Amino acid sequence: MLVDDLNSKYAEIAQNYPSNSTRKNYFLAASMVLIQRNSPNIGSSELWAKVAEMDSGSPHGGIIGMGNSKWEKRLNKFKIIRFHAVLHDAGGHLKRRHNIGPGYIYASSCCSCCNNPYLGHVSGLIYCLSAKLFCKSYRKLQL
């Protein structure tokens, strides 16, 4: 499950990007995990270059809603929604900008040809709910 990998990469990202918000660093950690899963032969310097590009090219990465929207204030109190926003943004941005990974539908590899953000919300929220219910590592997320 993504949760386990995300927790392990977060500390590494936070060390390299100490001025970012926690959520932005989780977005970068999710990006790193998805890049490594979908490009297993990628070198360390190329991986960090893509992470740096995601950092600079996605100022609102991991924030709920499009850009800096009003949804962030309304839904920020729900950890499941915050978790989904991080994964949804990372998956979508990587697919759109680098053609890496499954896209917005990060929870399933069977629909990677259809990079639809709305379908990604449905499948992603179900995935995040199941992570909360069945993955012990979910509690460790500092989102």
N, C-alpha and C positions, 0 to 999 in steps of 0.2 A: 504494500500500500504506500502511496505517496507520503503519508504522514511520517513514517519512519525516516525516509530519506530527507525529507524537508527539515526535520528537527536536527539532523546531523549536519546539514549544509548551512543552516542558519547561523551558527556560531562563526563559521569560516567567513561568511559574507559580512556579518556584523563587524568583524575585525577589520575588514578591508574597506567598509563603508560606514564608519562610525557616525557620520553626520546625518545619515538617512534615518527616517522613521522606522520603527520596528516593522510595520506592515510593508513598507517599500523593500526592506531587506528580506522579508519572507517572499515577496514577489520575485526578487532576484534569486533567492535560494530555489524557488520553484522553477524558475527559468533554467538554472544550472542543472537541476535534477532532470528536467525534460530534455535538455540538450544532451546530457550524458546517456540517457536511456535511448534516445533516438539517433545518436551519433556516437556509438561506443568507441570508435577509433580516434576521436578528436583529441588533439594534444592539449596540454595544460594551458599554454600561452594563447592558443586559439579559443579555448573555452572561456578564459578570463577576458579576452577581447570581446567576445559576444556578450558576456555579462556586463561589461563596461558600456557597451553599446545599448543594452537594454536599460541600464541605469540612466544614461543621458537622453535616450530617445523616448523614454516612457515616464514623463514626470508624474503622472497620476497612476502609475502601475500599482495594482493592489487596492485601489480605492473603489468603494461601492459606487456603481453608476458610471456613466460616460463622462470622462474628464473629471472635473471637480464639481460633481452635481449635488443637488439637494438630497439625493438618496443616501449619501454618506451620513448625514446628520440623523436621518430617520431610522436607518437600519444598522447603524454602527454598534448598537448594544447587543446584537446577536452574533456570537462567535462563529456559528455555522455560516452565516452570510459573509462575515469577514474572511473566513477560510476559503469559501467559494470564490470571492472576488479576487483573491491572490492567485488561485489556480486558474480561474477563467481568464484573467488578464494575461498571465504568463503563457498559457497555451495559445490563446488567440494572437498575441503579439508575435510569438515565435513562428507561428504558421504564416502569418501575413508578411512579416519582414524577412524571414530567413527560410521559409518553407521547411521548417523543422517541427516534427511532432504531430500530434493529432488535431491540434487547433483548439477551438473553443469547446469541442466535445472531448475534453481531456480524460473523462472517466471511462471512455470506451475506445478501443482501437478499431472496432468494426465500422465506425462511421467517419473515419478520418478524411474521407474524400469530400464530405459535406461539412465545411467549416462555418456552420450556422450558429451565431451567438445565442439565438433563442432556444434552439434544441440543447445547446450547451448549458443553458441555465437549468433546464429541467433535469437533464442527466447529472449535471454537476451538483445540484442541491440534494438529489437523492444520494449521490456518492458521499457528500459531506455529512449527511445525516447518518449514513451507515458507518462512516468513520467515527463519528461521535458515539454511536451505540456499540460498536464492536472492536474498536482499535484502542488499546490501552495508551498508546503514544499520543492520542488526541489531546489528552489532559495536559501534556507537556508543551503544547503549542502556546506561545506567548502572545498570540494575536490580540 
